[in-house]
Amino acid sequence: MVGALGALVAWLGWKSLGWPLIHDAPIMHYIAWRILQGDVPYRDLFDMNFPGVYLFHMAVVRWLGDGDVAWRAVDLGVTALASALAAALAAPWGRVAALGGGLFFAAYHLASGAWNAGQRDLLLCPLLLAGALGVARWAEGAGPSALFAGGVALGAGLTIKPHAVVFVVALTAFIAVRAGVVGRAVAVGALLGGVVLAPVAVGVWVASLGALGAWREIVFGYLVPLYSRVARPSDWLYFRWQPWIAIGATLVISLASLAWRRGVTARHAVVMVGLAYGVVHFLGQRKGWEYHLYPLAAFAAVLLCGELERAGAGRRRLVFGTLAVGLLATVWLLGVKGVEAADSPWIAGKERRVSALAAELAARTKPGDRVQVLDTTDGGVHALLRARLAQPTRFLYDFHFFHDTDRAMIQRLREELMRGLGARPPALIVLWEPGWPAGGYERFERFPALAGWLASHYVLAHQGDGYRIHAKRHDS
């Protein structure tokens, strides 16, 4: 069974070597490039992600470049690290548990397709697993240094996804209960002392750039009260969700076996806290996007094969047989998902659109020109990255302008966009047809100031595949 997982990882890994830089990652690359060019995050670039994401992509762009091969290497490296940490957490339960858990996480990611490469929730997984490993080692007798090291990893995770604070709080409660009265303050202090390091360092960096006020306004003026409520789907089913039936059933059997033989250890408890956090991480973000499941998959990997070797050695045939069926079903379903994801036509279509738009922009602009793209994740910003073009405003996306339009914050954002376009009229404006969470070209009619300004100052210059390029008018 572990061999089947290994074969699946090798096969999917080979098929993934040609994955392009696509979807969300190019947007983060573009922000990183702009920051490296001297722009200030949040103040000059309106985005809701946390600074750790920018620092990670800045390092990639600066040291490895922004091409497909560099991003493929980064994604495989992060996957290998997360798999190794999952294996380390499962190691006390046997070689099958460790190897199977690590291979499962790699297979799960490689089956998810190019658009999930390097997603922020994937970047979070090694940090969550390292934090859990530090707490587990402390519970098994290691000193406070293990907690401190785990805390440093968790703190780094907070700079990528602040939702990890839920996991930090849960682990702190676990430590407080387990430590007892005498060592409680030292143990909790060691963990939290490590946790605060990265957030404080990142906060100092943002403040040194003069972006603290703009970041605070985005988080508390837009992200928390408005964006967090956008697009809670009525149907959270995503592409090829069926592997989670087999994964969930296998986990239930494994946990039931563990409880029946009364084999729950402190390490098991820490991993189960992580499993519960993975559920909260997915449901709490209210979007239903597939990559929000990565933390759940990471902790599921640790437990998935944990009982297999023991059940086989103890000749518990029913447990062993059901675990075997569940794992083989998981391998099969991930294989089917991986094959379809590897040949996904929408990825190839997006690549073609990005290349076509980048070529159009290069042909229609000269050095110093600016181009405003009104898009979400369909490739407009990726084309700007390829063409090395900046925008006249700080807005990378357009969905901010089309939800909660009766709120004062959205009205201020609309007014800011119009002021920016008026102050530095771009050579070109690119409108993308697909809106998010809904709508097509007609959504721009719901922004009368923009529609009117576009009609009076620009002319349609090119109709592309899913986008329109408007050029600045030069007549009277």
ZAMARGU-4260 file (C-alpha; in steps of 0.2 Angstrom, whole numbers, plus 5000, padded with zeros to 4 digits):
<rodrens>
0) 5000/5000/5000 | 5014/5012/5004 | 5022/5006/4988 | 5007/5011/4979 | 5007/5028/4986
5) 5026/5030/4982 | 5022/5025/4964 | 5008/5038/4963 | 5020/5051/4970 | 5033/5047/4957
10) 5021/5047/4943 | 5012/5063/4948 | 5028/5072/4952 | 5034/5068/4934 | 5018/5074/4926
15) 5019/5090/4937 | 5037/5095/4930 | 5028/5105/4917 | 5016/5115/4928 | 5016/5133/4923
20) 5016/5148/4935 | 4998/5151/4935 | 4983/5159/4944 | 4987/5167/4961 | 5006/5164/4962
25) 5009/5177/4947 | 4999/5190/4957 | 5010/5188/4972 | 5026/5188/4961 | 5019/5204/4953
30) 5017/5212/4970 | 5035/5206/4975 | 5042/5213/4959 | 5034/5230/4962 | 5040/5230/4980
35) 5058/5226/4974 | 5056/5241/4962 | 5052/5253/4976 | 5033/5252/4979 | 5026/5251/4996
40) 5015/5236/5001 | 4997/5241/5005 | 5000/5260/5002 | 5005/5257/4984 | 4997/5240/4981
45) 4979/5236/4988 | 4980/5218/4993 | 4973/5208/5008 | 4988/5196/5010 | 4999/5197/5025
50) 5017/5203/5024 | 5025/5185/5025 | 5018/5181/5008 | 5026/5196/5000 | 5043/5192/5009
55) 5043/5174/5003 | 5039/5179/4985 | 5052/5193/4985 | 5065/5180/4990 | 5059/5169/4975
60) 5059/5183/4963 | 5075/5191/4968 | 5085/5175/4970 | 5077/5162/4958 | 5067/5173/4945
65) 5049/5173/4941 | 5049/5159/4928 | 5040/5143/4928 | 5055/5132/4932 | 5059/5142/4947
70) 5042/5141/4954 | 5041/5123/4950 | 5057/5120/4961 | 5050/5130/4975 | 5033/5121/4975
75) 5042/5104/4975 | 5053/5110/4989 | 5039/5116/5000 | 5030/5099/4997 | 5045/5089/5001
80) 5048/5099/5017 | 5030/5097/5023 | 5030/5078/5019 | 5046/5076/5029 | 5039/5085/5044
85) 5023/5074/5043 | 5034/5059/5042 | 5043/5065/5057 | 5027/5067/5067 | 5022/5050/5063
90) 5039/5042/5065 | 5036/5035/5083 | 5021/5024/5076 | 5032/5015/5064 | 5041/5016/5047
95) 5024/5012/5038 | 5016/5027/5047 | 5030/5039/5043 | 5033/5034/5025 | 5015/5032/5021
100) 5010/5049/5029 | 5024/5059/5020 | 5020/5051/5003 | 5001/5054/5006 | 5004/5073/5008
105) 5015/5073/4992 | 5002/5064/4982 | 4988/5074/4989 | 4996/5090/4983 | 5002/5084/4966
110) 4985/5078/4962 | 4978/5095/4965 | 4984/5103/4949 | 4995/5118/4944 | 4984/5131/4951
115) 4987/5125/4969 | 5006/5126/4967 | 5014/5137/4981 | 4997/5142/4987 | 4998/5152/5004
120) 4989/5138/5013 | 5002/5125/5006 | 5016/5137/5012 | 5008/5137/5029 | 5009/5118/5031
125) 5027/5115/5035 | 5026/5129/5048 | 5011/5121/5057 | 5019/5104/5056 | 5035/5110/5064
130) 5025/5119/5077 | 5016/5103/5081 | 5032/5093/5081 | 5040/5105/5094 | 5025/5103/5106
135) 5024/5084/5104 | 5043/5083/5108 | 5041/5094/5123 | 5026/5083/5129 | 5037/5068/5127
140) 5051/5075/5138 | 5061/5087/5128 | 5065/5104/5136 | 5057/5121/5133 | 5069/5124/5118
145) 5058/5112/5108 | 5043/5123/5112 | 5052/5139/5108 | 5058/5132/5091 | 5040/5126/5087
150) 5034/5143/5092 | 5045/5152/5080 | 5038/5141/5066 | 5020/5145/5071 | 5024/5164/5072
155) 5031/5163/5054 | 5015/5155/5049 | 5005/5169/5057 | 5014/5181/5045 | 5007/5171/5030
160) 4989/5166/5037 | 4984/5174/5053 | 4970/5161/5055 | 4984/5150/5062 | 4982/5160/5078
165) 4968/5147/5082 | 4980/5133/5082 | 4992/5143/5093 | 4978/5146/5106 | 4974/5127/5105
170) 4992/5122/5108 | 4994/5135/5122 | 4979/5127/5131 | 4986/5110/5128 | 5003/5115/5136
175) 4995/5124/5150 | 4985/5108/5155 | 4999/5096/5153 | 5013/5106/5161 | 5004/5107/5178
180) 5006/5122/5190 | 5025/5122/5192 | 5031/5122/5174 | 5016/5130/5166 | 5023/5148/5165
185) 5040/5142/5158 | 5032/5131/5145 | 5019/5143/5139 | 5031/5157/5139 | 5044/5147/5129
190) 5030/5144/5115 | 5023/5161/5115 | 5041/5169/5116 | 5045/5160/5099 | 5028/5164/5092
195) 5030/5183/5093 | 5047/5184/5085 | 5042/5184/5066 | 5026/5194/5068 | 5036/5208/5077
200) 5050/5208/5064 | 5037/5209/5050 | 5028/5223/5059 | 5044/5232/5060 | 5047/5230/5042
205) 5030/5236/5037 | 5032/5251/5048 | 5049/5255/5042 | 5041/5256/5024 | 5028/5268/5030
210) 5014/5256/5027 | 5007/5252/5044 | 4992/5264/5042 | 4987/5258/5025 | 4989/5240/5031
215) 4978/5243/5046 | 4965/5252/5035 | 4964/5237/5023 | 4963/5224/5037 | 4950/5233/5048
220) 4942/5244/5035 | 4940/5231/5022 | 4946/5213/5025 | 4937/5210/5042 | 4920/5219/5040
225) 4918/5216/5021 | 4929/5204/5011 | 4927/5190/5025 | 4908/5190/5021 | 4910/5189/5002
230) 4905/5173/4992 | 4900/5161/5005 | 4895/5147/4992 | 4879/5137/4993 | 4889/5123/4986
235) 4907/5120/4992 | 4910/5105/4981 | 4926/5108/4970 | 4935/5099/4957 | 4936/5080/4961
240) 4932/5081/4979 | 4928/5063/4981 | 4946/5058/4988 | 4940/5066/5004 | 4927/5052/5006
245) 4940/5039/5006 | 4952/5050/5017 | 4939/5054/5030 | 4933/5035/5031 | 4951/5030/5033
250) 4954/5043/5047 | 4938/5037/5056 | 4944/5019/5056 | 4961/5024/5061 | 4955/5035/5076
255) 4942/5021/5081 | 4956/5008/5082 | 4967/5020/5092 | 4953/5023/5104 | 4948/5005/5105
260) 4966/4999/5110 | 4968/5014/5122 | 4984/5019/5113 | 4981/5038/5112 | 4998/5047/5117
265) 5002/5065/5119 | 5008/5066/5101 | 4992/5059/5095 | 4983/5072/5105 | 4993/5086/5097
270) 4990/5079/5079 | 4971/5078/5083 | 4972/5096/5089 | 4979/5100/5072 | 4966/5090/5063
275) 4952/5100/5072 | 4961/5116/5067 | 4962/5110/5049 | 4943/5109/5049 | 4941/5126/5057
280) 4954/5133/5044 | 4943/5127/5030 | 4926/5132/5036 | 4931/5148/5045 | 4937/5156/5029
285) 4919/5154/5022 | 4925/5152/5003 | 4926/5134/5000 | 4941/5135/4990 | 4951/5119/4988
290) 4968/5125/4994 | 4960/5130/5011 | 4960/5111/5014 | 4979/5110/5015 | 4981/5111/5034
295) 4968/5097/5036 | 4977/5086/5023 | 4994/5089/5032 | 4987/5083/5049 | 4977/5069/5041
300) 4993/5063/5033 | 5001/5061/5050 | 4987/5050/5056 | 4982/5041/5040 | 4994/5026/5041
305) 4997/5027/5060 | 4987/5011/5064 | 4991/5001/5048 | 5007/4992/5054 | 5001/4989/5072
310) 4984/4982/5065 | 4994/4970/5054 | 5006/4965/5067 | 4992/4962/5079 | 4982/4952/5066
315) 4967/4963/5068 | 4960/4958/5051 | 4945/4968/5051 | 4954/4984/5056 | 4968/4980/5044
320) 4956/4976/5030 | 4946/4992/5031 | 4962/5002/5032 | 4969/4994/5017 | 4953/4997/5007
325) 4952/5015/5013 | 4970/5018/5008 | 4969/5010/4991 | 4953/5019/4987 | 4963/5035/4992
330) 4977/5031/4980 | 4965/5027/4966 | 4954/5043/4968 | 4970/5054/4970 | 4977/5046/4954
335) 4961/5050/4944 | 4961/5067/4951 | 4979/5070/4947 | 4977/5064/4929 | 4963/5076/4925
340) 4971/5090/4934 | 4987/5088/4924 | 4978/5090/4908 | 4966/5103/4913 | 4961/5113/4898
345) 4957/5129/4908 | 4975/5130/4913 | 4981/5129/4895 | 4968/5142/4890 | 4973/5154/4904
350) 4992/5152/4898 | 4987/5156/4880 | 4977/5172/4886 | 4991/5178/4897 | 5004/5176/4883
355) 4992/5185/4870 | 4989/5199/4882 | 5007/5201/4886 | 5012/5202/4868 | 4998/5215/4865
360) 5004/5226/4879 | 5022/5225/4874 | 5017/5230/4856 | 5006/5245/4862 | 5016/5253/4875
365) 5033/5262/4877 | 5044/5264/4892 | 5036/5273/4906 | 5018/5269/4900 | 5006/5263/4914
370) 4992/5250/4911 | 4977/5248/4922 | 4970/5230/4923 | 4953/5227/4930 | 4953/5208/4933
375) 4954/5196/4948 | 4964/5181/4944 | 4961/5177/4926 | 4979/5183/4920 | 4979/5202/4918
380) 4991/5205/4932 | 5002/5190/4926 | 5003/5199/4909 | 5008/5215/4918 | 5022/5205/4926
385) 5028/5198/4910 | 5028/5215/4901 | 5036/5223/4917 | 5022/5236/4917 | 5016/5246/4932
390) 4998/5252/4935 | 4993/5270/4938 | 4983/5265/4954 | 4986/5254/4968 | 4972/5242/4963
395) 4977/5225/4957 | 4959/5218/4957 | 4942/5225/4952 | 4930/5215/4964 | 4932/5228/4978
400) 4921/5239/4968 | 4906/5228/4965 | 4901/5221/4982 | 4893/5230/4996 | 4892/5246/4986
405) 4881/5255/4998 | 4896/5254/5011 | 4906/5270/5014 | 4923/5260/5012 | 4918/5254/4994
410) 4913/5271/4989 | 4930/5278/4995 | 4939/5264/4985 | 4929/5269/4970 | 4933/5287/4972
415) 4951/5283/4975 | 4952/5273/4958 | 4944/5288/4948 | 4956/5300/4956 | 4971/5289/4952
420) 4965/5287/4934 | 4963/5305/4932 | 4979/5310/4940 | 4989/5298/4929 | 4979/5292/4914
425) 4986/5275/4909 | 4990/5272/4891 | 4979/5256/4891 | 4965/5250/4901 | 4961/5231/4901
430) 4944/5225/4906 | 4942/5206/4909 | 4926/5198/4905 | 4924/5186/4920 | 4920/5195/4936
435) 4921/5188/4954 | 4911/5182/4962 | 4900/5184/4947 | 4896/5195/4932 | 4904/5199/4915
440) 4907/5215/4906 | 4890/5222/4911 | 4897/5224/4929 | 4906/5240/4924 | 4890/5248/4920
445) 4886/5247/4939 | 4901/5259/4941 | 4894/5274/4932 | 4909/5285/4935 | 4921/5272/4928
450) 4910/5268/4913 | 4907/5286/4909 | 4926/5291/4910 | 4931/5276/4900 | 4918/5280/4886
455) 4924/5298/4885 | 4943/5296/4887 | 4946/5279/4879 | 4942/5269/4863 | 4941/5250/4861
460) 4957/5245/4853 | 4957/5226/4854 | 4945/5212/4858 | 4954/5197/4865 | 4949/5180/4871
465) 4940/5186/4887 | 4947/5203/4888 | 4946/5220/4880 | 4960/5233/4878 | 4955/5251/4878
470) 4967/5264/4872 | 4968/5282/4877 | 4960/5294/4864 | 4971/5306/4855 | 4957/5316/4846
475) 4950/5333/4853
</rodrens>
